[in-house]
């Protein structure tokens, strides 16, 4: 169900952007994208408690300590409902100033303010939604949780399209944003109440001060990391809107939408294997050689995927944006090349951070994200003023390289006791893959795509060429590929010591 939700979200992000542009115009839509950065930050109001509640409830429930699990669940809901008031309050306070900050025309400001207030209400409900969702996941109701989220996303799409068709404009996007958490809070809340009604032990919740403290105390470190990650992901749009204007936000966001989609997909895959990796590390204990061998192989796979995915992004983004929303919304090939290099560093850093997290070092990723956020904001303001959107892209690349990538690499090497020789064999193979990416990109871009069919054909040629080349030159990837398709099993060969 998580992949179904990912697919529905991808469809909404990709296929409906032209519809938004047609009904709202680039300036109003760009201002809305910029304001979403504020909503993302307001969504951090849970202070990280919703991340902790999954682990606490799941551990207690798995140990058949149902009364303890119930206490964690009910007190987490108390915290979430209290903290959910913060986005609405803060949003109301700043809503009068935001339209001026993102350069909204005077005639559009009242409507924009109301839409933003609806968005803050959606953000408040999202805090509660994630708490209910985390509890259901911890109680092994992942399928129910996933189904509710998919239905909620489909409702959001339906409301948005229907209201746009009736001329509601920006209100359509705001109500669409509100519909998913509103539905999910009601549906997941009813499911939780049904579980509590059937299981007497799960009814024994109520306010418990020690449990409140136990939930909040470890969440603060994760909260700092989430703040950093949210600033990294969302600050660009807000700063671009204030420095270069809302129309520039549209161009930047639409031109990097394919990059964000690829990063989201790879990040989802890496996140999915992290719990299993933590289990493996727990089984192997201090067997450094086994841990090192596995992570060397996995990081090799991720780097190969990053090379292939970002090579395709650099080659095809101009055609993709032109066919999707029009060539006037393309940011420029120079910016796309910088974003492609950033995407490679981001995915590698994400992978190393998750592996370090699985090993038990919980705050490394949080520290890296916080450092990157601080450097990124400073560089985006400076380079954005001087060099426009190219400066914004370069700022993101520099910030990622000197903070997240360096910090994660440092701790990754120390955690798994890697030495320089560990990178030589894998590095040579990865350079061969990178050469194949350049060759495939050159051959598949000999002609310009003038239709969706032509674009799809070019992408198919690129993927066929680069896949064939990779299987020919990389033995670990070839072994995994053949094992999956010939034996029906996903075999990950260990790197040679």
Secondary structure as a PSIPRED ss2 file (coil, helix, strand):
# PSIPRED VFORMAT (PSIPRED V4.0)

   1 X C   1.000  0.000  0.000
   2 X H   0.000  1.000  0.000
   3 X H   0.000  1.000  0.000
   4 X H   0.000  1.000  0.000
   5 X H   0.000  1.000  0.000
   6 X H   0.000  1.000  0.000
   7 X H   0.000  1.000  0.000
   8 X H   0.000  1.000  0.000
   9 X H   0.000  1.000  0.000
  10 X H   0.000  1.000  0.000
  11 X H   0.000  1.000  0.000
  12 X H   0.000  1.000  0.000
  13 X H   0.000  1.000  0.000
  14 X H   0.000  1.000  0.000
  15 X H   0.000  1.000  0.000
  16 X C   1.000  0.000  0.000
  17 X H   0.000  1.000  0.000
  18 X H   0.000  1.000  0.000
  19 X H   0.000  1.000  0.000
  20 X H   0.000  1.000  0.000
  21 X H   0.000  1.000  0.000
  22 X H   0.000  1.000  0.000
  23 X H   0.000  1.000  0.000
  24 X H   0.000  1.000  0.000
  25 X C   1.000  0.000  0.000
  26 X H   0.000  1.000  0.000
  27 X H   0.000  1.000  0.000
  28 X H   0.000  1.000  0.000
  29 X H   0.000  1.000  0.000
  30 X H   0.000  1.000  0.000
  31 X H   0.000  1.000  0.000
  32 X H   0.000  1.000  0.000
  33 X H   0.000  1.000  0.000
  34 X H   0.000  1.000  0.000
  35 X H   0.000  1.000  0.000
  36 X H   0.000  1.000  0.000
  37 X H   0.000  1.000  0.000
  38 X H   0.000  1.000  0.000
  39 X H   0.000  1.000  0.000
  40 X H   0.000  1.000  0.000
  41 X H   0.000  1.000  0.000
  42 X H   0.000  1.000  0.000
  43 X H   0.000  1.000  0.000
  44 X H   0.000  1.000  0.000
  45 X H   0.000  1.000  0.000
  46 X H   0.000  1.000  0.000
  47 X C   1.000  0.000  0.000
  48 X C   1.000  0.000  0.000
  49 X H   0.000  1.000  0.000
  50 X H   0.000  1.000  0.000
  51 X H   0.000  1.000  0.000
  52 X H   0.000  1.000  0.000
  53 X H   0.000  1.000  0.000
  54 X H   0.000  1.000  0.000
  55 X H   0.000  1.000  0.000
  56 X H   0.000  1.000  0.000
  57 X H   0.000  1.000  0.000
  58 X H   0.000  1.000  0.000
  59 X H   0.000  1.000  0.000
  60 X H   0.000  1.000  0.000
  61 X H   0.000  1.000  0.000
  62 X H   0.000  1.000  0.000
  63 X C   1.000  0.000  0.000
  64 X C   1.000  0.000  0.000
  65 X C   1.000  0.000  0.000
  66 X H   0.000  1.000  0.000
  67 X H   0.000  1.000  0.000
  68 X H   0.000  1.000  0.000
  69 X H   0.000  1.000  0.000
  70 X H   0.000  1.000  0.000
  71 X H   0.000  1.000  0.000
  72 X H   0.000  1.000  0.000
  73 X H   0.000  1.000  0.000
  74 X H   0.000  1.000  0.000
  75 X H   0.000  1.000  0.000
  76 X H   0.000  1.000  0.000
  77 X H   0.000  1.000  0.000
  78 X H   0.000  1.000  0.000
  79 X H   0.000  1.000  0.000
  80 X H   0.000  1.000  0.000
  81 X H   0.000  1.000  0.000
  82 X H   0.000  1.000  0.000
  83 X H   0.000  1.000  0.000
  84 X H   0.000  1.000  0.000
  85 X H   0.000  1.000  0.000
  86 X H   0.000  1.000  0.000
  87 X H   0.000  1.000  0.000
  88 X H   0.000  1.000  0.000
  89 X H   0.000  1.000  0.000
  90 X H   0.000  1.000  0.000
  91 X H   0.000  1.000  0.000
  92 X H   0.000  1.000  0.000
  93 X H   0.000  1.000  0.000
  94 X H   0.000  1.000  0.000
  95 X H   0.000  1.000  0.000
  96 X H   0.000  1.000  0.000
  97 X H   0.000  1.000  0.000
  98 X H   0.000  1.000  0.000
  99 X H   0.000  1.000  0.000
 100 X H   0.000  1.000  0.000
 101 X H   0.000  1.000  0.000
 102 X C   1.000  0.000  0.000
 103 X C   1.000  0.000  0.000
 104 X C   1.000  0.000  0.000
 105 X C   1.000  0.000  0.000
 106 X H   0.000  1.000  0.000
 107 X H   0.000  1.000  0.000
 108 X H   0.000  1.000  0.000
 109 X H   0.000  1.000  0.000
 110 X H   0.000  1.000  0.000
 111 X H   0.000  1.000  0.000
 112 X H   0.000  1.000  0.000
 113 X H   0.000  1.000  0.000
 114 X H   0.000  1.000  0.000
 115 X H   0.000  1.000  0.000
 116 X H   0.000  1.000  0.000
 117 X H   0.000  1.000  0.000
 118 X H   0.000  1.000  0.000
 119 X H   0.000  1.000  0.000
 120 X H   0.000  1.000  0.000
 121 X H   0.000  1.000  0.000
 122 X H   0.000  1.000  0.000
 123 X H   0.000  1.000  0.000
 124 X H   0.000  1.000  0.000
 125 X H   0.000  1.000  0.000
 126 X H   0.000  1.000  0.000
 127 X H   0.000  1.000  0.000
 128 X H   0.000  1.000  0.000
 129 X H   0.000  1.000  0.000
 130 X H   0.000  1.000  0.000
 131 X H   0.000  1.000  0.000
 132 X H   0.000  1.000  0.000
 133 X H   0.000  1.000  0.000
 134 X H   0.000  1.000  0.000
 135 X H   0.000  1.000  0.000
 136 X H   0.000  1.000  0.000
 137 X H   0.000  1.000  0.000
 138 X H   0.000  1.000  0.000
 139 X C   1.000  0.000  0.000
 140 X C   1.000  0.000  0.000
 141 X C   1.000  0.000  0.000
 142 X H   0.000  1.000  0.000
 143 X H   0.000  1.000  0.000
 144 X H   0.000  1.000  0.000
 145 X H   0.000  1.000  0.000
 146 X H   0.000  1.000  0.000
 147 X H   0.000  1.000  0.000
 148 X H   0.000  1.000  0.000
 149 X H   0.000  1.000  0.000
 150 X H   0.000  1.000  0.000
 151 X H   0.000  1.000  0.000
 152 X H   0.000  1.000  0.000
 153 X H   0.000  1.000  0.000
 154 X H   0.000  1.000  0.000
 155 X H   0.000  1.000  0.000
 156 X H   0.000  1.000  0.000
 157 X H   0.000  1.000  0.000
 158 X H   0.000  1.000  0.000
 159 X H   0.000  1.000  0.000
 160 X H   0.000  1.000  0.000
 161 X H   0.000  1.000  0.000
 162 X H   0.000  1.000  0.000
 163 X H   0.000  1.000  0.000
 164 X H   0.000  1.000  0.000
 165 X H   0.000  1.000  0.000
 166 X C   1.000  0.000  0.000
 167 X C   1.000  0.000  0.000
 168 X C   1.000  0.000  0.000
 169 X C   1.000  0.000  0.000
 170 X H   0.000  1.000  0.000
 171 X H   0.000  1.000  0.000
 172 X H   0.000  1.000  0.000
 173 X H   0.000  1.000  0.000
 174 X H   0.000  1.000  0.000
 175 X H   0.000  1.000  0.000
 176 X H   0.000  1.000  0.000
 177 X H   0.000  1.000  0.000
 178 X H   0.000  1.000  0.000
 179 X H   0.000  1.000  0.000
 180 X H   0.000  1.000  0.000
 181 X H   0.000  1.000  0.000
 182 X H   0.000  1.000  0.000
 183 X H   0.000  1.000  0.000
 184 X H   0.000  1.000  0.000
 185 X H   0.000  1.000  0.000
 186 X H   0.000  1.000  0.000
 187 X H   0.000  1.000  0.000
 188 X H   0.000  1.000  0.000
 189 X H   0.000  1.000  0.000
 190 X H   0.000  1.000  0.000
 191 X H   0.000  1.000  0.000
 192 X H   0.000  1.000  0.000
 193 X H   0.000  1.000  0.000
 194 X H   0.000  1.000  0.000
 195 X H   0.000  1.000  0.000
 196 X H   0.000  1.000  0.000
 197 X H   0.000  1.000  0.000
 198 X H   0.000  1.000  0.000
 199 X C   1.000  0.000  0.000
 200 X H   0.000  1.000  0.000
 201 X H   0.000  1.000  0.000
 202 X H   0.000  1.000  0.000
 203 X H   0.000  1.000  0.000
 204 X C   1.000  0.000  0.000
 205 X C   1.000  0.000  0.000
 206 X C   1.000  0.000  0.000
 207 X C   1.000  0.000  0.000
 208 X C   1.000  0.000  0.000
 209 X H   0.000  1.000  0.000
 210 X H   0.000  1.000  0.000
 211 X H   0.000  1.000  0.000
 212 X H   0.000  1.000  0.000
 213 X H   0.000  1.000  0.000
 214 X H   0.000  1.000  0.000
 215 X H   0.000  1.000  0.000
 216 X H   0.000  1.000  0.000
 217 X H   0.000  1.000  0.000
 218 X C   1.000  0.000  0.000
 219 X H   0.000  1.000  0.000
 220 X H   0.000  1.000  0.000
 221 X H   0.000  1.000  0.000
 222 X H   0.000  1.000  0.000
 223 X H   0.000  1.000  0.000
 224 X H   0.000  1.000  0.000
 225 X H   0.000  1.000  0.000
 226 X H   0.000  1.000  0.000
 227 X H   0.000  1.000  0.000
 228 X H   0.000  1.000  0.000
 229 X H   0.000  1.000  0.000
 230 X H   0.000  1.000  0.000
 231 X H   0.000  1.000  0.000
 232 X H   0.000  1.000  0.000
 233 X H   0.000  1.000  0.000
 234 X H   0.000  1.000  0.000
 235 X H   0.000  1.000  0.000
 236 X H   0.000  1.000  0.000
 237 X H   0.000  1.000  0.000
 238 X H   0.000  1.000  0.000
 239 X H   0.000  1.000  0.000
 240 X H   0.000  1.000  0.000
 241 X H   0.000  1.000  0.000
 242 X H   0.000  1.000  0.000
 243 X H   0.000  1.000  0.000
 244 X C   1.000  0.000  0.000
 245 X C   1.000  0.000  0.000
 246 X H   0.000  1.000  0.000
 247 X H   0.000  1.000  0.000
 248 X H   0.000  1.000  0.000
 249 X H   0.000  1.000  0.000
 250 X H   0.000  1.000  0.000
 251 X H   0.000  1.000  0.000
 252 X H   0.000  1.000  0.000
 253 X H   0.000  1.000  0.000
 254 X H   0.000  1.000  0.000
 255 X H   0.000  1.000  0.000
 256 X C   1.000  0.000  0.000
 257 X H   0.000  1.000  0.000
 258 X H   0.000  1.000  0.000
 259 X H   0.000  1.000  0.000
 260 X H   0.000  1.000  0.000
 261 X H   0.000  1.000  0.000
 262 X H   0.000  1.000  0.000
 263 X H   0.000  1.000  0.000
 264 X H   0.000  1.000  0.000
 265 X H   0.000  1.000  0.000
 266 X H   0.000  1.000  0.000
 267 X H   0.000  1.000  0.000
 268 X H   0.000  1.000  0.000
 269 X H   0.000  1.000  0.000
 270 X H   0.000  1.000  0.000
 271 X H   0.000  1.000  0.000
 272 X H   0.000  1.000  0.000
 273 X H   0.000  1.000  0.000
 274 X H   0.000  1.000  0.000
 275 X H   0.000  1.000  0.000
 276 X H   0.000  1.000  0.000
 277 X H   0.000  1.000  0.000
 278 X H   0.000  1.000  0.000
 279 X H   0.000  1.000  0.000
 280 X H   0.000  1.000  0.000
 281 X H   0.000  1.000  0.000
 282 X H   0.000  1.000  0.000
 283 X H   0.000  1.000  0.000
 284 X H   0.000  1.000  0.000
 285 X C   1.000  0.000  0.000
 286 X C   1.000  0.000  0.000
 287 X C   1.000  0.000  0.000
 288 X H   0.000  1.000  0.000
 289 X H   0.000  1.000  0.000
 290 X H   0.000  1.000  0.000
 291 X H   0.000  1.000  0.000
 292 X H   0.000  1.000  0.000
 293 X H   0.000  1.000  0.000
 294 X H   0.000  1.000  0.000
 295 X H   0.000  1.000  0.000
 296 X H   0.000  1.000  0.000
 297 X H   0.000  1.000  0.000
 298 X H   0.000  1.000  0.000
 299 X H   0.000  1.000  0.000
 300 X H   0.000  1.000  0.000
 301 X H   0.000  1.000  0.000
 302 X H   0.000  1.000  0.000
 303 X H   0.000  1.000  0.000
 304 X H   0.000  1.000  0.000
 305 X H   0.000  1.000  0.000
 306 X H   0.000  1.000  0.000
 307 X H   0.000  1.000  0.000
 308 X H   0.000  1.000  0.000
 309 X H   0.000  1.000  0.000
 310 X H   0.000  1.000  0.000
 311 X H   0.000  1.000  0.000
 312 X H   0.000  1.000  0.000
 313 X H   0.000  1.000  0.000
 314 X H   0.000  1.000  0.000
 315 X H   0.000  1.000  0.000
 316 X H   0.000  1.000  0.000
 317 X H   0.000  1.000  0.000
 318 X H   0.000  1.000  0.000
 319 X H   0.000  1.000  0.000
 320 X H   0.000  1.000  0.000
 321 X H   0.000  1.000  0.000
 322 X H   0.000  1.000  0.000
 323 X H   0.000  1.000  0.000
 324 X H   0.000  1.000  0.000
 325 X C   1.000  0.000  0.000
 326 X C   1.000  0.000  0.000
 327 X H   0.000  1.000  0.000
 328 X H   0.000  1.000  0.000
 329 X H   0.000  1.000  0.000
 330 X C   1.000  0.000  0.000
 331 X C   1.000  0.000  0.000
 332 X C   1.000  0.000  0.000
 333 X H   0.000  1.000  0.000
 334 X H   0.000  1.000  0.000
 335 X H   0.000  1.000  0.000
 336 X H   0.000  1.000  0.000
 337 X H   0.000  1.000  0.000
 338 X H   0.000  1.000  0.000
 339 X H   0.000  1.000  0.000
 340 X H   0.000  1.000  0.000
 341 X H   0.000  1.000  0.000
 342 X H   0.000  1.000  0.000
 343 X H   0.000  1.000  0.000
 344 X H   0.000  1.000  0.000
 345 X H   0.000  1.000  0.000
 346 X H   0.000  1.000  0.000
 347 X H   0.000  1.000  0.000
 348 X H   0.000  1.000  0.000
 349 X H   0.000  1.000  0.000
 350 X H   0.000  1.000  0.000
 351 X H   0.000  1.000  0.000
 352 X H   0.000  1.000  0.000
 353 X H   0.000  1.000  0.000
 354 X H   0.000  1.000  0.000
 355 X H   0.000  1.000  0.000
 356 X H   0.000  1.000  0.000
 357 X H   0.000  1.000  0.000
 358 X H   0.000  1.000  0.000
 359 X C   1.000  0.000  0.000
 360 X C   1.000  0.000  0.000
 361 X C   1.000  0.000  0.000
 362 X C   1.000  0.000  0.000
 363 X C   1.000  0.000  0.000
 364 X H   0.000  1.000  0.000
 365 X H   0.000  1.000  0.000
 366 X H   0.000  1.000  0.000
 367 X H   0.000  1.000  0.000
 368 X H   0.000  1.000  0.000
 369 X H   0.000  1.000  0.000
 370 X H   0.000  1.000  0.000
 371 X H   0.000  1.000  0.000
 372 X H   0.000  1.000  0.000
 373 X H   0.000  1.000  0.000
 374 X H   0.000  1.000  0.000
 375 X H   0.000  1.000  0.000
 376 X H   0.000  1.000  0.000
 377 X H   0.000  1.000  0.000
 378 X H   0.000  1.000  0.000
 379 X H   0.000  1.000  0.000
 380 X H   0.000  1.000  0.000
 381 X H   0.000  1.000  0.000
 382 X H   0.000  1.000  0.000
 383 X H   0.000  1.000  0.000
 384 X H   0.000  1.000  0.000
 385 X H   0.000  1.000  0.000
 386 X H   0.000  1.000  0.000
 387 X H   0.000  1.000  0.000
 388 X H   0.000  1.000  0.000
 389 X H   0.000  1.000  0.000
 390 X H   0.000  1.000  0.000
 391 X H   0.000  1.000  0.000
 392 X H   0.000  1.000  0.000
 393 X H   0.000  1.000  0.000
 394 X H   0.000  1.000  0.000
 395 X H   0.000  1.000  0.000
 396 X H   0.000  1.000  0.000
 397 X H   0.000  1.000  0.000
 398 X H   0.000  1.000  0.000
 399 X H   0.000  1.000  0.000
 400 X H   0.000  1.000  0.000
 401 X H   0.000  1.000  0.000
 402 X H   0.000  1.000  0.000
 403 X H   0.000  1.000  0.000
 404 X H   0.000  1.000  0.000
 405 X H   0.000  1.000  0.000
 406 X H   0.000  1.000  0.000
 407 X H   0.000  1.000  0.000
 408 X H   0.000  1.000  0.000
 409 X H   0.000  1.000  0.000
 410 X H   0.000  1.000  0.000
 411 X H   0.000  1.000  0.000
 412 X H   0.000  1.000  0.000
 413 X H   0.000  1.000  0.000
 414 X H   0.000  1.000  0.000
 415 X H   0.000  1.000  0.000
 416 X C   1.000  0.000  0.000
 417 X C   1.000  0.000  0.000
 418 X C   1.000  0.000  0.000
 419 X C   1.000  0.000  0.000
 420 X H   0.000  1.000  0.000
 421 X H   0.000  1.000  0.000
 422 X H   0.000  1.000  0.000
 423 X H   0.000  1.000  0.000
 424 X H   0.000  1.000  0.000
 425 X H   0.000  1.000  0.000
 426 X H   0.000  1.000  0.000
 427 X H   0.000  1.000  0.000
 428 X H   0.000  1.000  0.000
 429 X H   0.000  1.000  0.000
 430 X H   0.000  1.000  0.000
 431 X H   0.000  1.000  0.000
 432 X H   0.000  1.000  0.000
 433 X H   0.000  1.000  0.000
 434 X H   0.000  1.000  0.000
 435 X H   0.000  1.000  0.000
 436 X H   0.000  1.000  0.000
 437 X H   0.000  1.000  0.000
 438 X H   0.000  1.000  0.000
 439 X H   0.000  1.000  0.000
 440 X H   0.000  1.000  0.000
 441 X H   0.000  1.000  0.000
 442 X H   0.000  1.000  0.000
 443 X H   0.000  1.000  0.000
 444 X H   0.000  1.000  0.000
 445 X C   1.000  0.000  0.000
 446 X C   1.000  0.000  0.000
 447 X C   1.000  0.000  0.000
 448 X C   1.000  0.000  0.000
 449 X C   1.000  0.000  0.000
 450 X C   1.000  0.000  0.000
 451 X C   1.000  0.000  0.000
 452 X H   0.000  1.000  0.000
 453 X H   0.000  1.000  0.000
 454 X H   0.000  1.000  0.000
 455 X H   0.000  1.000  0.000
 456 X H   0.000  1.000  0.000
 457 X H   0.000  1.000  0.000
 458 X H   0.000  1.000  0.000
 459 X H   0.000  1.000  0.000
 460 X H   0.000  1.000  0.000
 461 X H   0.000  1.000  0.000
 462 X H   0.000  1.000  0.000
 463 X H   0.000  1.000  0.000
 464 X H   0.000  1.000  0.000
 465 X H   0.000  1.000  0.000
 466 X H   0.000  1.000  0.000
 467 X H   0.000  1.000  0.000
 468 X H   0.000  1.000  0.000
 469 X H   0.000  1.000  0.000
 470 X H   0.000  1.000  0.000
 471 X H   0.000  1.000  0.000
 472 X H   0.000  1.000  0.000
 473 X H   0.000  1.000  0.000
 474 X C   1.000  0.000  0.000
 475 X H   0.000  1.000  0.000
 476 X H   0.000  1.000  0.000
 477 X H   0.000  1.000  0.000
 478 X H   0.000  1.000  0.000
 479 X H   0.000  1.000  0.000
 480 X H   0.000  1.000  0.000
 481 X H   0.000  1.000  0.000
 482 X H   0.000  1.000  0.000
 483 X H   0.000  1.000  0.000
 484 X H   0.000  1.000  0.000
 485 X H   0.000  1.000  0.000
 486 X H   0.000  1.000  0.000
 487 X H   0.000  1.000  0.000
 488 X C   1.000  0.000  0.000
 489 X C   1.000  0.000  0.000
 490 X C   1.000  0.000  0.000
 491 X C   1.000  0.000  0.000
 492 X C   1.000  0.000  0.000
 493 X C   1.000  0.000  0.000
 494 X C   1.000  0.000  0.000
 495 X C   1.000  0.000  0.000
 496 X C   1.000  0.000  0.000
 497 X C   1.000  0.000  0.000
